[in-house]
Structures are given as C-alpha cells and as structure tokens.
Amino acid sequence: MTEQHRFGTNVSPITCHAWNKDKTQIAISPNNHEVQIYQRGGSDWTLLDTLNQHDLRVMGIDWAPNTNRIVTCAADRNAYVWTQDKDKKWKPTLVLLRINRAATCVKWSPNENKFAVGSGARLISVCYFESENDWWVSKHIKKPIRSTVTSLDWHPNNVLLAAGSTDFKVRIFSAYIKDIEKTPEPTPWGTKMPLGQLMAEFVNSNAGGGWVHSVSFSPDGNKVCWVSHDSSINVADATKSNAICKLRTGFLPFLSCTWISNKSIVAAGHSCIPILYANDNGQLSFVAKLDASQKKETGGLSAMRMFHSLDKQARTETSDTNLDSIHQNAISCVCIYSGSKQSATKISTSGTDGLLVIWDLVSLERSMQNLKIE
C-alpha cells in the first residue's frame, strides 16, 4: 500500500519535492542550497544532476509537466527557471523578482506560461517570460498583504491565485497578465480581474488563529482549502457567498494540504501522518488516517519487543524517539503522484525525517472498507 524511499547515504530533511510528468524523476531539496535530481529505476534512485546556483536554503520547487521546466526559489531572494540542454544538463535562468526578503514558495500556473513566488517581503511576484528581452520578469501583488507569504496555489482558470500568510489570512488575488493572456471569464469569485485585484479575504480565526501553512484550490476552482498552526482545516466556498467551514482537529498543526477529489482533502504535518478529510454539503469531517494499519502493526511489534526485553534482561528497550508511524518526523510536503486533484490515486509525502513515501489511495480505501465490513 505504501512505498518508502530514501536518497543517498546521508539522511537529510527534505524541505520540498516535485515530480516530472511521468514520475520517473524527482527534484528534492535536502534542506540546503542545492536541488538534487534523481532518476528512478525500480526501487533504486540514481543522482542525475545537482542544481547548486542558489546561495542559501531552497524553499520551493515546482516542475512544469508539459514544458519540462523547473522553477526554484530560496532564502537568497532569488528564483531560477531551469531548462535542459542537448546533453540533458539543467541550465539556470535568473528571474528578476525584485524582492528584499527570502523567497518562500513558488508555483507554476496551470498553463505553465507564468509562475508566482511568495516572499518575506510581504508581496507576491507574478513572473512571466518577456520574449523581446529574452528574460523572466515579474509584477508585484502587494496590498493588503501584511506579512510573509507562506503558500500559493493557482485556480484552474490560470488567473486567480490563492495565498496564505503569517498574518493569519488567506486571500484570493487576480494574477492576470494582459501582455500574455486573454481577458478571463467571470468566476464565482468575481468578474473584474485586473492584476492584484483582491477577490476574497478570509481571516483564519477571530480568536488569534495561527499562521496559514498551506492553501489549495478545489478541482473545480469554486472552493479553497487551507491549514494553519491552530491545528485546524478550513474550506471556503465561493458558490455559497464565501461561507467558511472550519474544523478544529485534535492533531498537531498541519503543514501541507491538497484536494484529491472535489469532496476529499489530504492534510499532513507535525503529527507525521497523512489524514483524509471529507467536504460534503458545506461540512468538514474526519475520514481516516492513511497509515492506521501501519500504526497497529508497529505498535504490536514494539509491545512484543518491550515484553521480550523485560523477560530476558529485566529492562526495557523502548525509545521515546520511535514513533508508531511510517514518517518519524514532521511531513512538510504533500504532492499528487498519480492522477490529479479531480481524481488522485496516489500521493507522495516527504518530511524532516528524510523519507519519501508514496501512498496508494485506492488500496488504502479498499483496506478501510474491509475493516468496516469485518
């Protein structure tokens, strides 16, 4: 039901990861200034290239599936677009972000003709290729952002952009670039969409709340989901007058979330477990922990080991550092591995334990149904 992978001999935290189109290659950031490109061959991984143009820690990676371009951003305030040459080596092109703080996240648009970069400079850089000068330039979205932008996600229409930030708010902006795009069609979020237009704003909580760690548009683009540091998961629906549904969970704060269908969301974070939620008729509900069966197995084995140790040596060998979960530390990144937001069949997670896990949602759903029948 799951595949577990590690890269290289040194176990380093994985800040973020991104797949190519056919999922044969992966780009990861081992919590430093480098981006490593690995080729998969069965269960083995071969290091193909190391992208080391950045000076400080890489904060975001995104791989455009159709144009096969990689965009990276880092704490050095720079972003690069990487393209392959004839020898299959990755060559960087510097992007003019014009920011004076760290770049924190990056995301290609669905049409792959532009991308957005969030930063600690309280702004979003919407970047596009200017063919006349043969370089990547940016336009800024500033107001009313009051703090660091932590997460971004694009609407399916290639124009609207969801942004979460550390001022406890989620905002929907227009990222329309008239130089390269046609006039966008009206959406439930609004009709007028000049660049930087604030289409909607949601306060995470009136009672303090927490930093917004991740945002995600639904497959149809009518809803936006976000997770924050108050251990909550939230959904706002544009077709219901921007009504917000908030579910406070008993888990540690989530760091990443994504839709896997129009009614299902996967979130993961400091609890080290991907968790499935359902959003139906304006209500959010807990469905299952994706590695619940694994927890039972490891829990039983650890209990057996503890009693065996007590019997033989009159002491315990249990360690408080071993968790009863596949991931042994916080999950920082959740990506769709197979399928799309409309109907995902597999997802991948990576975290500060240096582990990459691929979860088969179809087999997990079958096992959960069998458990219910039994």
SVG drawing of the C-alpha trace seen along z (x, -y; Angstrom):
<svg xmlns="http://www.w3.org/2000/svg" viewBox="-25 -48 51 62">
<polyline fill="none" stroke="black" stroke-width="0.4" points="0.0,0.0 3.0,-2.3 6.4,-2.7 9.2,-4.1 12.3,-5.7 15.5,-7.4 18.0,-9.3 21.8,-9.0 23.7,-7.8 23.2,-10.9 19.7,-11.2 18.9,-14.9 15.5,-16.5 13.6,-17.0 12.3,-20.6 10.2,-20.0 9.9,-17.8 8.4,-17.8 7.9,-15.2 8.4,-15.3 5.4,-14.4 5.9,-10.6 7.1,-10.3 10.4,-8.8 12.4,-11.7 12.1,-13.7 13.6,-17.0 14.3,-17.3 15.8,-19.9 17.9,-18.3 17.4,-21.2 20.3,-23.2 21.1,-25.4 21.0,-22.5 18.3,-20.8 19.0,-17.2 17.5,-15.5 17.1,-11.7 16.2,-9.1 14.1,-6.1 14.9,-2.6 12.7,-0.2 13.3,-0.7 16.7,-2.4 17.5,-6.1 20.3,-7.5 21.5,-11.0 21.4,-12.7 22.3,-16.3 22.7,-18.8 21.4,-22.3 23.5,-24.5 23.0,-28.0 21.4,-29.2 23.4,-30.6 21.0,-29.9 18.4,-27.2 16.0,-26.3 12.4,-27.0 10.3,-25.9 10.5,-23.7 7.9,-23.2 8.3,-21.1 6.1,-22.0 5.0,-18.7 4.4,-19.8 7.2,-22.3 9.6,-20.3 10.9,-23.3 11.8,-23.5 11.5,-26.7 13.2,-27.0 13.3,-29.8 15.4,-30.2 16.2,-32.3 18.8,-34.1 15.9,-36.2 16.4,-34.6 14.4,-32.3 15.7,-30.3 14.0,-28.7 15.9,-25.5 15.8,-24.0 17.6,-21.0 20.2,-21.4 21.0,-18.9 23.2,-17.0 20.3,-16.7 22.0,-19.0 20.0,-21.6 20.8,-25.2 19.5,-28.1 18.0,-31.4 17.8,-34.1 14.3,-35.6 14.1,-39.3 12.0,-39.0 12.8,-42.5 12.4,-41.4 14.4,-42.3 13.5,-39.3 13.6,-35.5 11.5,-33.8 9.4,-31.3 7.3,-29.4 6.8,-29.0 4.1,-27.6 3.7,-27.2 0.3,-28.3 -1.8,-25.5 -0.9,-26.7 2.8,-27.0 3.2,-30.4 3.8,-32.1 4.5,-31.3 4.1,-33.0 6.7,-33.4 5.7,-34.3 8.2,-36.0 9.0,-37.5 8.8,-41.0 5.0,-41.0 4.4,-40.6 3.8,-38.1 5.9,-38.2 3.9,-37.0 6.6,-36.1 6.3,-35.6 8.7,-35.4 9.4,-38.5 10.4,-37.3 11.6,-40.7 14.4,-40.8 14.7,-37.0 14.3,-37.0 11.8,-36.3 10.3,-39.4 7.9,-39.9 4.9,-42.1 4.1,-42.6 1.0,-42.0 1.4,-43.9 -1.8,-45.2 -3.2,-44.2 -0.6,-41.6 0.9,-42.4 3.3,-39.5 5.3,-36.7 3.5,-34.7 3.9,-31.0 1.9,-29.2 0.4,-29.7 -2.0,-27.8 -3.4,-28.5 -7.1,-28.4 -7.8,-26.1 -8.5,-29.2 -4.8,-30.2 -5.7,-33.7 -6.7,-33.5 -4.2,-32.9 -4.7,-31.8 -2.2,-33.0 -1.8,-32.1 0.4,-34.2 1.6,-34.6 -0.9,-37.5 -3.4,-34.7 -5.2,-35.4 -6.0,-33.6 -6.5,-35.8 -7.6,-35.3 -5.9,-37.6 -6.1,-38.1 -2.8,-37.4 -3.9,-38.4 -1.1,-39.5 -2.7,-41.3 0.5,-41.1 0.3,-37.3 -3.3,-36.4 -6.8,-36.8 -9.4,-38.5 -10.5,-36.0 -14.1,-34.7 -16.1,-35.5 -15.9,-33.1 -17.9,-32.7 -15.0,-34.6 -15.8,-37.7 -15.9,-39.2 -13.3,-42.1 -9.8,-40.8 -7.1,-43.3 -3.7,-42.3 -3.6,-42.5 -7.4,-42.7 -8.4,-41.2 -11.2,-38.8 -11.7,-37.5 -10.1,-37.6 -10.6,-35.1 -9.4,-35.5 -8.2,-32.2 -9.7,-32.9 -11.1,-35.8 -9.6,-34.4 -5.9,-34.6 -5.8,-31.6 -2.4,-30.8 -0.1,-31.1 -1.5,-29.7 0.8,-26.9 -0.8,-25.7 -3.6,-26.6 -5.2,-24.6 -7.9,-25.3 -10.5,-22.6 -10.5,-20.9 -13.5,-22.9 -11.9,-26.1 -15.0,-27.1 -13.6,-26.2 -10.3,-26.9 -8.9,-24.8 -6.2,-25.9 -4.5,-24.5 -2.9,-26.6 -0.9,-26.5 -4.0,-26.3 -4.4,-22.6 -7.5,-23.5 -8.5,-22.7 -10.8,-25.2 -12.8,-25.4 -14.3,-28.5 -16.9,-28.1 -17.4,-30.9 -20.7,-29.5 -22.1,-29.9 -21.3,-33.6 -17.7,-32.7 -19.0,-30.7 -16.3,-29.2 -16.4,-25.7 -13.8,-25.3 -12.8,-22.0 -10.6,-22.2 -8.7,-18.9 -7.0,-17.0 -3.8,-16.6 -0.6,-18.7 -0.6,-21.5 -0.7,-20.6 1.9,-21.9 0.6,-20.9 -2.8,-20.0 -4.2,-19.1 -7.5,-18.1 -7.6,-14.6 -11.2,-14.9 -14.0,-17.5 -15.0,-16.2 -11.8,-14.9 -8.7,-16.6 -5.5,-15.1 -3.6,-17.1 -0.3,-16.3 2.2,-18.0 3.6,-17.7 1.6,-14.6 3.7,-12.7 0.6,-11.1 -1.4,-12.0 -5.0,-12.4 -8.1,-12.2 -11.0,-14.6 -14.3,-14.8 -16.0,-18.0 -19.6,-17.5 -22.7,-19.8 -20.6,-22.5 -19.4,-20.2 -15.9,-19.0 -15.4,-15.6 -12.6,-13.3 -12.4,-10.1 -9.2,-8.2 -5.5,-8.2 -3.7,-6.9 -1.3,-4.8 -3.6,-3.5 -2.9,0.2 0.8,-0.5 0.4,-2.0 -1.3,1.2 1.5,3.4 4.4,1.3 2.5,0.8 2.1,4.6 5.7,5.3 7.1,2.7 4.9,4.0 6.2,7.6 9.8,6.3 9.2,4.5 7.9,7.6 10.6,9.8 13.2,7.4 11.7,7.3 11.6,11.1 15.2,11.6 17.1,8.6 14.7,7.1 14.8,3.7 13.0,2.0 14.5,1.1 11.7,-1.2 12.7,-4.7 10.6,-7.8 12.1,-8.9 10.5,-6.0 7.0,-6.9 4.3,-4.4 4.1,-5.8 5.9,-5.5 7.2,-9.0 9.3,-9.6 9.2,-13.4 7.0,-16.2 5.7,-15.9 6.5,-19.2 5.3,-18.4 2.3,-16.6 2.1,-16.1 -0.2,-14.3 1.8,-11.3 -0.8,-9.7 -4.0,-11.3 -5.0,-14.9 -6.9,-16.9 -10.1,-15.7 -9.3,-12.1 -5.9,-11.3 -5.0,-7.6 -1.6,-8.1 0.1,-10.9 3.6,-11.4 4.8,-12.9 8.2,-14.0 9.5,-15.4 12.2,-16.3 13.0,-12.6 14.5,-12.4 11.9,-9.9 9.7,-10.0 6.5,-7.9 4.2,-7.1 0.6,-6.2 -1.7,-4.1 -5.1,-5.7 -7.1,-3.0 -5.7,-0.1 -5.9,-2.1 -9.6,-2.7 -10.2,1.0 -8.5,2.0 -10.5,-0.5 -13.7,0.8 -12.7,4.4 -12.0,3.3 -15.5,1.7 -17.1,5.0 -15.2,7.1"/>
</svg>
